[in-house]
Amino acid sequence: MKRRVPTLEELIGIASPDEVRKKIADRFRLRRKERKLSRKKLSLLSGVSYASIRRFEETGNISLNSLLLLASKLDALSDFDALFAKRRPTNIDEVGKV
């Protein structure tokens, strides 16, 4: 039996963009359902088309603008504030690099 060679991401524990996209879509779906919002209702509230919401939940693909509109209706817009923010040093070696 032939063994599959693990990817670099698997070896060092870093998620691939595909994995991250799927995880975000899964968490989005859970949050939408926790709020007892149908795709149709969320579409009406956010202005994002039903088809875009369905595609996002099924594939993880969505425009950034649509994702932000949806996040704002699910009280998750502030989660994007830390994206690409300057990181604070976590150890003494990083302090000298700032």
Residue, then its C-alpha position, 0 to 999 in steps of 0.5 A: m500500500k502506497r503512503r501519502v506524503p504529507t504537505l508542508e502545512e500538515l507537517i508544521g501545523i499551518a492550515s492551508p488557505d482552503e482549510v481556513r476558508k472552510k473553517i470560516a464558512d463552518r463557523f459562519r453557518l453555526r453562528r447564523k443557525e445559533r441566531k436562528l436566521s435562515r439564509k433568506k432572512l440574513s440575505l434580506l437583513s444584510g443585502v447579500s444575495y441568497a446565492s452568495i450566502r449559499r455558495f459561501e457556506e458550501t464552498g467558503n468563497i465570498s467577496l470581502n465586501s459581502l463577508l463584512l456585510l454578513a459579519s456586521k449582521l452577526d456581530a462579528l465585524s470587530d473580529f476583522d479589526a485584528l487582521f493584518a494588525k501590527r503584532r506585539p512582540t511575544n518574547i525578548d528576541e522580537v523586541g529588538k526587531v520592532 
